Amino acid sequence: MKEIIVETIRRETGAFMPYHQYIEMALYHPQKGYYMRKQPKIGREGDFYTTPSMTPVFGEFLGKWLCRTLKEANLPPVICELGGGGGQMAANVLKGFTEEDAGFAMELVYYMVEASPYHQASIKHVTGDDSRIRILPALESLPLIEGIIFSNEFFDAFPVDVIVKQDGEWKEAGITPIGEDLVETVRDIRDEEIRQLLQTWDIPPFMNRIEIPLQMIAAYEAVIDKLMCGFLLTIDYGMDSEEWFSPIRKDGTLRAYRNHQLLDSILDTPGEADITFTVPFDLLRNQGTKMGCHEKYWGGQAEFLIEGGILEELIPHADSDPFSLASKRNRQIRQLIMGESISDYFRVLWQEKHIL
């Protein structure tokens, strides 16, 4: 993959590749991009864990919550999951949805937007090729819907641009080849959208490096446009601007993981590592408000789960066996809501559109 990127940059005038283009190639190149390769990415054999892979009860509870939310709003049983991954979330959501209302679940239409052929095959395998699931290669293929569009760890995988402070001025960072190596260089900011965002973002003076997620914002706009009536539920590793703009993050949040290890640089092994950043949720919240969405909830994942009723999922039992199904399920629930849990790192944004 590195050789392809080097040759691509050398064909460009000025031998400079913006970060968003580098990340796009490293993650989504049709043959050698990280997400397109035929290999596990999630779990012990992959490079990172997700909440659904660690605690199946998360997806099962979410399925029940989605079912109740659709029924309470008198919406049809239509769901769209953005970034379906290997299909584990969908399998768990379908299980919970069916447990909540088997009849309603029979009518369910479950769209999954997933670009990776490897993941598409995995989804079919994990879900048993469920006829209710309709896999789409891109958001553009999703029809206008009434229902719920939800995502879990979707927006943190979007390519971003990077700006750095040099002599007190913001410059655009990019990639240049030196021999067979990739190194970071800077140039004046040329993209007008980046300039506009910088003018509206209240950036503290101590920040030295910032990710500019233009593709993330554009994707969120497209998602809202696809929803005629219903809800948007966004779960991701992120925070609001007050927390995002912190001295401990003054050098940005862009990072890469391989074999569950944080790499020194995202330029080390393109195509072989997951590249991610911490989502600045205020950009999504503000975009939703601009486009006519009403915010129902913003906050931590644990609080969202508790308010949604996950404590009711605890199974009363007198079984002292820590390996019993009841003990295992209760332990998963506690892992989701108690201090120092995986939920501490995730935020939830719940917005509604045209709900009367």
GIGIFEN-V686187 format. One record per backbone hydrogen bond with DSSP energy under -1.0 kcal/mol. CO is the residue of the C=O (numbers start at 1). NH is the residue of the N-H. If there is no record, write none. Layout:
co=CO nh=NH
co=CO nh=NH
This chain:
co=1 nh=5
co=2 nh=6
co=3 nh=7
co=4 nh=8
co=5 nh=9
co=6 nh=10
co=7 nh=11
co=9 nh=12
co=12 nh=15
co=17 nh=175
co=18 nh=22
co=19 nh=23
co=20 nh=24
co=21 nh=25
co=22 nh=26
co=23 nh=27
co=24 nh=28
co=25 nh=29
co=26 nh=34
co=27 nh=35
co=29 nh=33
co=33 nh=37
co=37 nh=39
co=41 nh=47
co=41 nh=48
co=43 nh=46
co=48 nh=43
co=50 nh=54
co=51 nh=55
co=55 nh=58
co=56 nh=60
co=57 nh=61
co=58 nh=62
co=59 nh=63
co=60 nh=64
co=61 nh=65
co=62 nh=66
co=63 nh=67
co=64 nh=68
co=65 nh=69
co=66 nh=70
co=67 nh=71
co=68 nh=72
co=69 nh=73
co=70 nh=75
co=71 nh=74
co=76 nh=78
co=77 nh=109
co=78 nh=148
co=79 nh=111
co=80 nh=150
co=81 nh=113
co=84 nh=87
co=87 nh=91
co=88 nh=92
co=89 nh=93
co=90 nh=94
co=91 nh=95
co=92 nh=96
co=93 nh=97
co=94 nh=98
co=95 nh=99
co=96 nh=100
co=97 nh=101
co=101 nh=105
co=102 nh=106
co=105 nh=108
co=109 nh=79
co=110 nh=134
co=111 nh=81
co=112 nh=136
co=113 nh=83
co=116 nh=120
co=117 nh=121
co=118 nh=122
co=119 nh=123
co=120 nh=124
co=121 nh=125
co=122 nh=126
co=123 nh=127
co=124 nh=129
co=130 nh=133
co=132 nh=110
co=134 nh=112
co=136 nh=114
co=138 nh=141
co=139 nh=142
co=145 nh=228
co=145 nh=229
co=147 nh=231
co=148 nh=80
co=149 nh=233
co=150 nh=82
co=151 nh=235
co=154 nh=157
co=155 nh=158
co=156 nh=277
co=161 nh=212
co=162 nh=173
co=163 nh=210
co=164 nh=171
co=166 nh=169
co=169 nh=166
co=171 nh=164
co=172 nh=187
co=174 nh=185
co=175 nh=17
co=176 nh=183
co=178 nh=181
co=181 nh=178
co=183 nh=176
co=185 nh=174
co=187 nh=172
co=191 nh=195
co=192 nh=196
co=193 nh=197
co=194 nh=198
co=195 nh=199
co=196 nh=200
co=197 nh=201
co=201 nh=203
co=204 nh=207
co=208 nh=165
co=210 nh=163
co=212 nh=161
co=212 nh=214
co=213 nh=217
co=214 nh=218
co=215 nh=219
co=216 nh=220
co=217 nh=221
co=218 nh=222
co=219 nh=223
co=220 nh=224
co=221 nh=225
co=222 nh=226
co=226 nh=145
co=229 nh=147
co=230 nh=353
co=231 nh=149
co=232 nh=351
co=233 nh=151
co=234 nh=349
co=235 nh=153
co=236 nh=347
co=237 nh=279
co=239 nh=281
co=240 nh=244
co=241 nh=245
co=244 nh=246
co=246 nh=249
co=247 nh=250
co=249 nh=252
co=250 nh=208
co=250 nh=209
co=255 nh=276
co=256 nh=263
co=257 nh=274
co=258 nh=261
co=261 nh=258
co=265 nh=268
co=269 nh=272
co=274 nh=257
co=276 nh=255
co=279 nh=239
co=279 nh=281
co=280 nh=283
co=281 nh=285
co=282 nh=286
co=283 nh=287
co=284 nh=288
co=285 nh=289
co=286 nh=290
co=287 nh=291
co=288 nh=293
co=289 nh=292
co=294 nh=352
co=297 nh=350
co=299 nh=348
co=300 nh=304
co=301 nh=305
co=302 nh=306
co=303 nh=307
co=304 nh=308
co=305 nh=310
co=306 nh=309
co=309 nh=312
co=310 nh=313
co=311 nh=314
co=321 nh=324
co=324 nh=328
co=325 nh=329
co=326 nh=330
co=327 nh=331
co=328 nh=332
co=329 nh=333
co=330 nh=334
co=331 nh=335
co=332 nh=336
co=333 nh=337
co=334 nh=338
co=341 nh=344
co=342 nh=345
co=343 nh=346
co=346 nh=301
co=347 nh=236
co=348 nh=299
co=349 nh=234
co=350 nh=296
co=350 nh=297
co=351 nh=232
co=352 nh=294
co=353 nh=230
